[in-house]
Amino acid sequence: MEYILGIDIGTTGTKSALFSVDGTLVDKRYKPYSVVYPEQGWAEQDPDDWWNALVDTVRVLISKNDASGKTIAMSLSTQGGCLVLLDKTFHPLYPAVSWMDTRAHETSGLLTRAITPEELYRMCGWPVTEGLNFPTIFWFRQKREELFNQTHYFASTIDYLNYRLTGRFCIDYTNLALTGFLDLEKRDICEKTVSIAGITKKNIAQIIPSGEVIGRLTEDTARILGLKKDVVVVSGAHDQYCANMGTGAVNIGNCVLDAGTSWVLLAISDKLLFSKKKLSEDQGLFGLIFPGLHPASGKYGLMTVVPFGSNSLNWYRDTFNQGKTFEQLSQDACKVPCGSGGLLYIPIASSGSGRGAFLGVDASYTMDYYTRAVFEGVAMANKVHRTLIEDSGLRINSMTMIGGGARSSVWPQIVSDVLAMPVDLPEQSDAECAGAAVLAGVGVRVYDTIEDAVSRFSVKKKTVNPVKENIVTYEKVLKSFIHYLGILYGCKITRNSP
């Protein structure tokens, strides 16, 4: 039996998984690492932590499963939007700036004089967003000119690791979009944003589409990983796109909700669709659709982000319920009727001001009501995003929920009731790794297409169905939620029927 490696480089750790070519998960390993916050609003990582975690997890997998001579290919699923400054020998000059970093806010006013958020959004699918590569590179140019001038290559997570694996500095479309240097229409490097950043095409990675071969492992890397040097490295994808492929959600109208730190919806479309609303300079991530080029031929991804998804619950617990576990909060929420008696929670960073709110507060509410309101508020924010996607022209016909929020005993039911549709919960929790393995298999022609590969990686799912009475209740609550959200935004937000 031959094997394929799917490796997910996340924000807080790396998971490597070994799959047989028939799509069966053989084994997996995980290694955590940290994010450091050296100044207010800054968030950094050591790029060597990504590499060391990849090496350590793969070495164990290969050794424990006697897979050295049986592994034929590998591919990466990665976090997007991180920036690594490299010298001419591809060594980091500075810690990796995380996608969570907001230092670029300081220079965003200068940047938007050169290109408006609307123009950038229509060009690459993302506006001027703090933490992503383009605005952060511009910050280094303005604030750390000496370091900027020393930098020969401006990398993100996946191109940095592709280089260390193969000696080729390359990136795929899904990750390039988050750098701000992708021209969606031309499917090429965006010359305007590269020029504004003060760099050239030679300073950023070559494009190799997801599922195409990058090359083979270097001799040194193969030795370090415990693999043969003829193992093929295939161009991977952003972790959200890999999650869709790993759960089998690759047909038009399929949607995956990744209920992690942020809650991300990614729906599959046959058209490149944008938000209808004109962008403002302080738009933020909430309330926008981020379109992208899907690895599957002829398909596109439509992404939305609730920045404070599961982090809403973390914040609430640490502030008001210290010591309680995630599941204890889930059980507390079950003690309160659907709708939380009219108490509303607007997730932090879901308004124009970036602030959240509890609304409709009454002295009769116990802490359990506030707890359930947090669960419901995050779910309703995603209902708003589903509406935005459908208003753009795509009908969502299935919903799969993954991530930490999917393991709650109450959240999947709330999501199903709020969205008024069934929610599938995959039994396998390694969707990103599976998606990367799909691309690896396509690259070495084990599978003809991504759709063919996905059918081999089929996973068992449990379905949560909406409760009719709860749908009616949430439709009423949602009217108030949208009303107050519109007030916080200072604009009118439309709403579809479920």
Summary of the structure (lengths in Angstrom):
residues: 498
radius of gyration: 22.0
end to end distance: 46.6
largest distance: 67.9
contacts: 1858
relative contact order: 0.13
helix: 40%
strand: 21%
